[in-house]
Every structure is written in C-alpha cells, then in structure tokens.
Amino acid sequence: MAYSRNYWQDKIVLVTGGSNGLGKVIAQTFGESGAKVAIVGLEAGDVEKTTEEFRAKKIEVEPLVADVTRPEDAKRVVEETVARFGALDALVNAAGRTHRGFLMQTPLEEFQSLWNLNVMGTIACTQAAYPQLVARKGHVVNIGSLAAKSAARWVGAYPVTKHAVAAFSQQLRLEAAPDGVHVLLVCPGPVKRDNPRLYPLKNAEGIPESALMPGGGVKVGKIDPHELALAILKACEKRQPEIVLPRKARLLFAINQICPKLGDWIVKKST
C-alpha cells in the first residue's frame, strides 16, 4: 500500500506500546518513512532492545519507560517527547492487552485492570498530547479491534474495553474536528506474530483450545502487521476516520445494528 514518504519526513510520532508487538511495527514503519519516533514501554529491557534495533536501522528514536495508566506518566512521556524533538505530530495509542475467559467468571479486578490500560491509558495519553496536536493539526491513532465493533465469546473483559475505545474515538473525532486534529480508529482482526502469544485460563472449563490463540477463536485470516502499519500511515495522510480489517467484517457490524439476533448467530458460527 503506497504512502507518501515526504508527508512523514521529520514529523514527530509518539507510540505507546511501541517496544513490542503491533506497536513496535507501527513505530518502525513511521521511522522508516522519515518520522522521528518516541516509543513507550513498560519494561526497560524491551524498550532498550527495540531502541537498539531502530537505531541500527537509522531511525531517530527516543526511548521512554512508563506506565500509561498513570496520568503523571502519560504527561511525562509527552513532555519528554516534546523536549527531545520540539513538537508532536501524531500519537498512536497502541498500549493494551487482551484476555480470555467467561464474563461471569472474570473477576472484577481483571475488568478494572484491562479498563485502566485499554481505556484510561488511551484517554490519559490523548489528553496529555492534545494541546501539542492542536498546534500541529496532528493525528490521534487509537488501536481498537474487531471486538470494538462486535463482541465475541470467551474473551472476557476485552470487548467491553475496546467498545469504549471506539466510543471515545468517535466522540473525540466530533469534538476535535474544529481544532484540526485528525482521529483514526483502527479495528483489526488477529495480527500475525512470529511467536503467537497464548492466553492461559484459570477456572474456565469449556473454552476451546482455539480461543487461546490470537483472535480468540475467530475464523478470519491473520493480518500482516506491516501491511496494517502502512494502512495506518496512509489513512492518516488522507485523514480517514476508521480502518476495519478484514473489510468484510463491516457487513457483520451492519447486520448487528439492524438485526442483533442474526448478528449473534453469525458470531457464534464464526468462532
């Protein structure tokens, strides 16, 4: 997928969750397009390793260790990014995690933990970065999921949090338009990983083995993270509101709105 290298040349991009997984691929893609990137990770070792990899690729990078669920950390990473590079053109909220389990067996503490990271971390970083983004007519990129549009079985508190990210993105899109800030919600299916992460369960008998894999057992092809990252760059340039991959999932979302009973049947058949 084509994108304009000139558009991102010397722009400043802050990526939370940028030391691992999809966030790392997104940060690398911005860097390879000419942007200067700040990456935020929770583990110092991961941040250091990714920083070394990026610098070997001649990517200008600022390593930041922080817990984005803490408002003071969210504020600090924005301040340190601006102190290093002088401005901020894009914020990518990629920090997050998923979960497996039945809703009624998911402890409230797990709901709170996922909510703090997937939702409150996204909001805290966006609020901290917003004045800088207004000044540059920049971009907010929120990484959602197909689960942000349609819930599925066996993924515990995850769809609850990602639906909230979708609502936050839409409301922010409406409110940020007069300020010239672009908001992009990214809703991908399961993303390919070299070493797929498994999600072990406790006290959740009856959940199939396939649900432990990325995607929670959803019968869709895995998305190439590099292609997804390029799609994000292109969508930002065009200031599009949303990316949904695979695209055919949009039909399910429409059916869910028109006929929830039919939508539930389709979800059950596809997981």
Residue pairs with C-beta under 8 A, 6 or more apart in sequence:
1 227
1 230
1 231
1 234
2 234
3 33
3 230
3 233
3 234
3 237
4 237
5 33
5 34
6 34
7 33
7 237
8 30
8 33
8 34
8 35
8 233
9 33
9 34
9 35
10 34
10 35
10 36
11 34
11 35
11 36
11 89
11 90
12 35
12 36
12 37
12 38
12 81
12 82
12 85
12 86
12 87
12 88
12 89
12 90
13 27
13 30
13 35
13 36
13 37
13 38
13 89
13 90
13 91
13 92
14 37
14 38
14 40
14 77
14 78
14 81
14 88
14 90
14 91
14 92
14 125
14 129
15 23
15 26
15 27
15 30
15 37
15 38
15 39
15 40
15 92
15 94
16 23
16 40
16 68
16 77
16 91
16 92
16 93
16 94
16 95
16 121
16 125
17 23
17 24
17 40
17 41
17 93
17 94
17 95
17 96
17 143
18 24
18 26
18 27
18 37
18 38
18 39
18 40
18 41
18 50
18 92
18 94
19 39
19 40
19 41
19 43
19 46
19 47
19 49
19 50
20 41
20 46
20 50
21 94
21 191
21 193
21 225
22 94
22 143
22 188
22 191
22 225
22 228
22 229
23 39
23 92
23 94
23 95
23 143
24 39
24 50
25 225
25 226
25 228
25 229
26 92
26 94
26 141
26 225
26 228
26 229
26 232
27 37
27 39
27 50
27 54
27 61
27 92
28 53
28 54
28 57
28 59
28 229
29 226
29 229
29 230
29 232
29 233
30 37
30 90
30 92
30 229
30 233
31 37
31 54
31 57
31 59
31 60
31 61
32 57
32 59
33 233
35 89
35 90
36 60
36 61
36 62
36 85
37 54
37 59
37 60
37 61
37 62
38 61
38 62
38 63
38 64
38 77
38 80
38 81
38 84
38 85
39 47
39 50
39 51
39 54
39 61
39 62
39 63
39 64
40 47
40 64
40 65
40 66
40 68
40 77
40 95
41 47
41 50
41 63
41 64
41 65
41 66
42 65
42 66
42 67
42 95
43 65
44 65
47 63
47 64
47 65
48 63
50 63
51 61
51 63
54 61
55 61
62 80
62 81
62 84
62 85
64 77
64 80
64 81
66 73
66 74
66 76
66 77
67 73
68 74
68 77
68 95
68 117
68 121
68 124
68 125
69 116
69 117
69 120
69 121
69 124
70 124
71 124
71 128
74 121
74 124
74 125
74 127
74 128
75 124
75 128
77 125
77 128
78 88
78 125
78 128
78 129
78 132
81 88
82 88
82 132
87 132
87 135
87 136
88 129
88 132
88 133
88 136
88 138
89 133
89 136
89 138
89 139
90 133
90 138
90 139
90 140
90 141
90 236
91 125
91 126
91 129
91 133
91 138
91 139
91 140
91 141
92 141
92 143
92 232
93 121
93 122
93 125
93 126
93 140
93 141
93 142
93 143
94 141
94 143
95 117
95 121
95 122
96 117
96 118
96 121
96 122
96 143
96 161
97 114
97 117
97 118
98 145
98 155
98 158
98 199
98 216
99 106
99 110
99 114
99 155
99 156
99 157
99 158
99 199
100 154
100 155
100 156
100 199
100 200
100 201
100 204
100 207
100 211
100 212
100 216
101 110
101 154
101 155
101 156
101 201
101 204
101 207
102 154
102 156
102 204
102 206
102 207
103 156
103 157
105 203
105 204
106 156
106 157
110 156
110 157
111 157
111 160
114 156
114 157
114 158
114 160
114 161
115 157
115 160
115 161
115 164
118 158
118 161
118 162
118 164
118 165
119 161
119 164
119 165
119 168
122 142
122 165
122 168
123 168
126 140
126 142
126 172
129 140
130 140
130 176
130 181
132 138
133 139
133 140
133 181
134 179
134 180
134 181
137 180
137 181
137 182
138 181
138 182
139 181
139 182
139 183
139 184
139 236
139 239
140 169
140 172
140 176
140 181
140 182
140 183
140 184
141 184
141 186
141 232
141 236
142 165
142 168
142 169
142 183
142 184
142 185
142 186
143 165
143 186
143 188
144 162
144 165
144 166
144 169
144 185
144 186
144 187
145 158
145 159
145 162
145 187
145 188
145 189
146 187
146 188
146 189
146 218
146 220
146 244
146 249
147 155
147 158
147 159
147 162
147 163
147 216
148 159
148 162
148 163
148 165
148 166
148 185
148 187
149 163
149 166
149 187
149 244
149 249
149 252
149 253
149 256
150 159
150 249
150 252
150 253
150 256
150 263
150 267
151 159
151 163
151 267
152 159
152 216
152 217
152 218
152 267
152 271
153 211
153 216
153 217
153 267
153 268
153 271
154 207
154 208
154 211
154 216
154 217
154 271
155 211
155 216
158 216
165 185
166 185
166 187
169 183
169 184
169 185
170 185
172 183
173 183
173 185
173 241
176 182
176 183
182 236
182 239
183 241
184 232
184 235
184 236
184 240
184 241
184 242
184 243
185 241
185 242
185 243
186 228
186 232
186 235
186 242
186 243
187 242
187 243
187 244
187 245
187 249
188 223
188 228
188 243
188 244
188 245
189 215
189 218
189 220
189 221
189 222
189 223
189 245
189 246
189 249
190 213
190 214
190 215
190 216
190 218
190 220
190 222
190 223
191 214
191 222
191 223
191 224
191 225
191 228
192 222
192 223
192 224
192 225
193 214
193 225
196 213
196 214
197 214
198 212
198 213
199 212
200 212
201 207
201 212
208 217
210 217
211 217
211 271
214 222
215 222
216 271
217 271
218 270
218 271
219 270
219 271
220 246
220 249
220 270
221 246
223 245
223 246
228 243
228 245
231 243
231 245
232 243
235 243
244 250
244 253
252 263
252 266
252 267
255 262
255 263
255 266
256 263
257 263
